[in-house]
Amino acid sequence: MNLILFIVMISVSFIAVRIGAIAFQLTGLEWSLAKFQGLSCFTGTGFTTREAELIVGNPQRRKIASLLMIFGNAGLVALIATFANSLRTPAYVSQLKIPFIHLFFAAELLPWINLIIIVAILYGGYRLFTHTKILQNLTDKLRKRIVKKEFVKGVTFEELMVSTGGYGVSNIEVNKKSPILNKTIHEAALRGHDITVLVIERMGETIPNPKSDAEMLLGDRVVCFGKLDNIKKEMVGDEKVH
């Protein structure tokens, strides 16, 4: 029973970290950074001063980080307890009516057998969850669930840097209401509106300096430079940007 509980806790912990990463991404963090911060918060390790400021300076991210830390601490205690109990010889073994020599070997070998099973399952789980296609499908399903339930208010427009003259660098999420949805940079006439697309991020893949025929799809994050009013009008299309 403890062995099964330990395996369940490992699986739940992995999914919790993945949910945290998706939630961070929806608030505007780049995907690789969101994954790292999700793992950092859950385990309570890995923060740097600069990256910590990205979390504590945003109310939504602070809330996500707090929940991950709470669940992470509780999960760690449960994992240690279930792991330790998995390596103990169950009390029922001593009550079995079997010869002493067999009972001795059962008591001595059972914890090692459980340890081997745990290592094998952890390795199998690692191979399974790091399989690109399986992991991507899981991430997509979790993201759709989070967006549908509105657990996190997604960021569709974020000013990363503002310079003089109303120009700046912005991070935009392409959603169903975006005027640029399913359009190429050329078709959206972005350069004609003094907007330069610097990066398109899609499913963890980064496309730097995209060409004019690069298409902007649902869920893409587009980093661009230009006049902020033009960016809001031509790329966001919604007066109530977040």
Number of C-alpha atoms within 10 A of each C-alpha: 9 18 18 11 15 21 18 12 17 17 14 13 21 16 16 19 24 21 21 25 27 24 27 27 23 25 23 20 21 17 21 12 14 22 20 16 27 25 24 18 24 25 19 16 10 12 13 8 7 8 12 13 11 13 19 13 10 11 11 18 22 16 14 21 25 14 15 26 19 14 17 21 15 12 19 16 11 16 20 12 13 19 19 14 16 23 18 15 17 15 9 7 14 14 9 10 8 12 8 11 9 10 16 13 10 16 17 13 14 17 18 15 13 18 16 12 13 19 11 12 13 15 12 12 16 12 11 13 17 12 11 11 11 12 14 15 11 14 18 14 11 17 19 12 13 18 15 10 9 10 11 19 13 18 16 24 24 17 14 13 11 15 11 7 8 11 18 19 22 22 24 25 25 22 16 12 12 21 16 23 19 16 15 18 20 14 13 19 15 21 13 9 14 14 22 19 20 17 17 23 18 16 12 12 11 15 14 12 14 16 13 15 11 16 18 22 20 15 17 19 28 23 22 24 21 21 21 21 12 17 25 20 14 18 24 22 15 15 8 9 12 11
